[in-house]
């Protein structure tokens, strides 16, 4: 995964595993950008994640637009990794058995 270097005016930090978070919080770059892309305003994002200030959110969105190609690649790699993990989990016998039990139970509930 690509390593990013952020200037002091960008409140982002990349950890040892490559995850980019708002400095001093657990909120990820992915979360902020996704919320913005689906139409949330900076104020609405702040309402959902009050540990991240409006100024931090604005700085992150500004950084994103200035580095969109690199940031989008990072976001796409993260989505691909998450999908790979999801498929791995779904292929495990315990998960398959649980899903089947749940499906049967839902069928029973829907019949009543």
Buried (B, 14 or more C-beta within 10 A) or exposed (E): EEEBEBEEEBBBBBEEEBBBBBBEBEBBBBBBBBBBEEEBEBEEBBEEBEEBBEEBBEBBBEBBEEBEEEBEEBBEEBEEEEEEEEEEEEEEEEEEEEEEEEEEEEEEEEEE
